[in-house]
Amino acid sequence: MTSGPAAPAQLQVVADYAISTYLRSEDGIFVNLFTPSEVSWKVQGVPAKLIQTTTYPESDSSELRVEVAAPCGFTFTANI
């Protein structure tokens, strides 16, 4: 870990991973970071869950799985 003036900023970036992995909008969800995680939300009142499985950057693949309780439509975007 770096010491000196940059250290607090680096710690803040790491702390923000949890809140910036997924970003939601009115019509969908955006995958911003590739990290093992899951997020739950509602699409038009329907419960939805996105599960991300990855060992990135050790491997060059990531699995994104969406589970919904009923058919629904939404926009899905990934930062590649």
Beta strands, then each sheet from edge to edge (+ up, - down):
strand 1: 22-25
strand 2: 28-31
strand 3: 37-43
strand 4: 46-54
strand 5: 62-68
strand 6: 75-78
sheet 1: 1+ 2- 6-
sheet 2: 3+ 4- 5+
end
